[in-house]
Amino acid sequence: MARVMYDFAAEPGNNELTVNEGEIITITNPDVGGGWLEGRNSKGERGLVPTDYVEILPSDGKDPFSCGNSVADQAFLDSLSASTAQANASAANSNNQVCLIGSGDPWSAWSASKSGNWESSDGWGAKPEGAGAQKNTPNNWDTAFGHPQAYQGPATGDDDDWDEDWDDPKSSSPYFKDSESAEAGGSQRGNSRAGASSMKLPLNKFPGFAKPGVEQYLLAKQLAKPKERIPIIVGDYGPMWVYPTSTFDCVVADPRKGSKMYGLKSYIEYQLTPTNTNRSVNHRYKHFDWLYERLLVKFGSAIPIPSLPDKQVTGRFEEEFIKMRMERLQAWVTRMCRHPVISESEVFQQFLNFRDEKEWKTGKRKAEKDELAGVMIFSTMEPEAPDLDLIEIEQKCDAVGKFTKAMDDGVKELLTVGQEHWKRCTGPLPKEYQKIGKALQSLATVFSSSGYQGETDLNDAITEAGKTYEEIASLVAEQPKKDLHFLMECNHEYKGFLGCFPDIIGTHKGAIEKVKESDKLVATSKITPQDKQNMAKRVSIMSYALQAEMNHFHSNRIYDYNSVIRLYLEQQVQFYETIAEKLRQALSRFPVM
Amino acid sequence: MARVMYDFAAEPGNNELTVNEGEIITITNPDVGGGWLEGRNSKGERGLVPTDYVEILPSDGKDPFSCGNSVADQAFLDSLSASTAQANASAANSNNQVCLIGSGDPWSAWSASKSGNWESSDGWGAKPEGAGAQKNTPNNWDTAFGHPQAYQGPATGDDDDWDEDWDDPKSSSPYFKDSESAEAGGSQRGNSRAGASSMKLPLNKFPGFAKPGVEQYLLAKQLAKPKERIPIIVGDYGPMWVYPTSTFDCVVADPRKGSKMYGLKSYIEYQLTPTNTNRSVNHRYKHFDWLYERLLVKFGSAIPIPSLPDKQVTGRFEEEFIKMRMERLQAWVTRMCRHPVISESEVFQQFLNFRDEKEWKTGKRKAEKDELAGVMIFSTMEPEAPDLDLIEIEQKCDAVGKFTKAMDDGVKELLTVGQEHWKRCTGPLPKEYQKIGKALQSLATVFSSSGYQGETDLNDAITEAGKTYEEIASLVAEQPKKDLHFLMECNHEYKGFLGCFPDIIGTHKGAIEKVKESDKLVATSKITPQDKQNMAKRVSIMSYALQAEMNHFHSNRIYDYNSVIRLYLEQQVQFYETIAEKLRQALSRFPVM
């Protein structure tokens, strides 16, 4: 059963079914591919309906998000990306993670746990699959505010891009001949709203996520000699990743509309040009999403991977939306290029540098089979430093948790204030300046009708002053795009990073707890003394990884905030100076009496 | 019967009666003096209640302002000054003027008449007493907005100044031993809300207002040789008043609390120092009000006399209110000093220059008996120019009407916009800057807790930037007092002027209509040919007076608006430059990376 959320009018001859908001339909085939499902309405008519237009109801008919949380707002749901499905998959075989998804705040688990216990009562492996939640940072800046021109609330009836960008598994897309990824992306996306009930996620594709937890790494009898080594050195600021000698960026540009299914479905394709090769590749949004998923699966236990920008689009503002999304994809790619581990990873390199469809396909399959993922990523890490003792490890971990939580609060505060300010600057404030301008001009017009001699200069000056206030209105309305926008985007990006930490810290805390219990486990012969020794060493490796990542995070943070606040202030100075200068000019026109 | 509008707690031993809002009391003595009435509540208890705390009900129990107008808001009613009583007095013996008072817009009659006829159907004298309406300009800038610190809506229970400043007729006030003026001021004020029902206004005190109309002047058989001559000359800009060779201003300062009735009642006394004599006199608000009334009675048919500032005061903001009222009394007095006819008038001179109580009293009585008032003021005017023909007279009059109406609209538009802007600048906008400041500082605090080295400079800079935004918040909140305030005050003053014009123009139009009908009146022997000749001459004199006044008005307007907009722009330039400079300083603290 499914509840229709938006009106959908069937296109004649397309085997589609017209449905209306609120209608309940029976699903006869939950996934016919390409973001469509087959359903039957109460009159017995059958046909295809876009998966995203319906909300699949659990068999008991209850709201899928009925765990005490009512944030079932569509805009919010839409902002949850493909990862929701994956999170639900995780939730399916762990605890009620779905509630965390509903609450939308990855920190809520953290806050709750702070007062209680990081581990559930059994104390050993109850928190293995939390990683899914990190992807569900609610995009307040987007959904509640974002760029008002681009996002006007949930798209009702015209969010074609959603399913269009997630093409049919049998499509003739140049890079996606195989249906596997489409299934992992597209169809899930549609089903995500139904919670875990109709999950078809091939769990074996997510090693480290689908498997029990951090003990997989801590207790692995024999760590396979890692094909990839991720060295950690100790520099002036403590543990750090090794930065490649040459860095590169990647320019995302030239969004183009492509089409498939004989032009029936369209999508946007972006051109990516890595600066080191200067050779372009094309990628659709869904390819970015695939990459995001792979990076998350592979590195997500150790490195925060911020979500991609939302893919939702409303027809009316499509151009502005595409521009905005490209800007954010650019920021995301640049961020990945700046990361010494991510940027050097095979999956990322392959994404940017494949030479032809065959090479892309081969690389893609390889990446999806990569076993060195999830907590096992730590097995590739080699700190060139002595093991840390558990107390220090725990202190470091706590400090990271405390800092990232506090920064998350700070960033959210700034985003909230910024949203308010954006609204005022683009809404009522310029309207008011415009009114002042108009009022002055009206007055000048009246004065001109007095018939009194010798007041032309004054009236011209008042008219000019009025026009100046109209210009100021425009300046005020345009200014946020020049300064506040960047401050918001930066904070928005950091909010994405910070949203990943509750799970990262959860993994580390889990490992620490396990090591703490290792004596008891040895005593009860559940593990060998050698196991215990391995665990201690491995938790130390994890700690080095966390510290290296935090040092990377901090140096980026300092650079980013310095840059963005500088930019903000520079633009603000210029803004106020421009206004002052305009007013000075207006003033100079007044006659001296 | 009276309805209690505000709670009033009797002071023990003072023969007062405690009453509560909404209570109906029986009035046993409507005017015991000093702004008090005696009433009896439903329990039969008797005692004094402040007149202004109750609304006197007409005998049928209906709302006194029940003529289709529901602006019976107390704040509005309170903003109607003593003149309401007078207007009501006029209304009592003319048509339903009380409705115009209710509507609060002196232009409403004008607008209505525009589409219809300036004269009522009988065509001869039906619009003689409209002059009262001109004083009832609703003080939107004051009541709806004003200085929010000073005016927080109607005073509930602590507007002592109202009756305190209108002392008991039997008071021992140094200048008012006679009870006559107190009665014309104080007690009326209280009764004004009851409409004309309980009027005690000595109508004979208002020659020209209480008498039939402009025909009093047009048809006077013999104009008494005026003791005062008001010459009108023709200058480069047309007819003009003769400006005195030396001008003066008058400084209003040093408001002091005085008391009477053994300290039971207090009032504020201001020191007035004319710049030509440099000898101070003291006046209470009620003395200003007396002067206003005299000027209105004497010159109001020819010269717009703007209302005095409101006298309402709320206890909480008394100091700020007193300051504000003084500022407006100053503006009012200065305005009077600038007028060549007003400033030279005996009543005004006497107000500023009396030497002792006896001289003041003598002058006061003389002024109150002055017969050269109302339309008769035109009999003192002597244009040194040939008579104008009626067509030209009518055109001039229409032009004045059109201009003043248009300017009234323009001024009101600016006031409305200014009020909105004031609210934003003193309310939400600085709060937002404060929040931005706080958010930046919070972020810097979080950053400081990172434990990462070498970010002290950045964090200090962010903290400073945050403090800068807090400073900007203050600058924004304080700015309107430095610029918008003056623009508002100027427009407010002009709104006062413009509100006088419907009646002035009404008088002139009335005269023109009468002259138009003079042929018919001669034919029917209602007037003699000599009368007709006199009328033509006199309406020409009136036109010269109107033109002279308009030229005075225009030259003042040009000067005032030039000054005030210049000031506004200068202050605005400085404001934006200060902000830019502060932000530049904040920017300079950011480390260069």
Interface residues (C-beta under 8 A of the other chain):
Chain A: D236 Y237 A399 K402 F403 A406 M407 D409 G410 V411 E413 L414 V417 G418 E420 H421 R424 P428 L429 E432 K435 I436 K438 A439 L440 S442 L443 T445 V446 F447 S449 S450 G451 Y452 Q453 G454 E455 L458 A461 I462 A465 N551 H554 S555 R557 I558 Y559 Y561 N562 S563 I565 R566 L569 E570 Q572 V573 Y576 E577 I579 A580 L583 R584 A586 L587 F590 P591 M593
Chain B: D236 Y237 A399 K402 F403 A406 M407 D409 G410 V411 E413 L414 V417 G418 E420 H421 R424 P428 L429 E432 K435 I436 K438 A439 L440 S442 L443 T445 V446 F447 S449 S450 G451 Y452 Q453 G454 E455 L458 A461 I462 A465 N551 H554 S555 R557 I558 Y559 Y561 N562 S563 I565 R566 L569 E570 Q572 V573 Y576 E577 I579 A580 L583 R584 A586 L587 F590 P591 M593
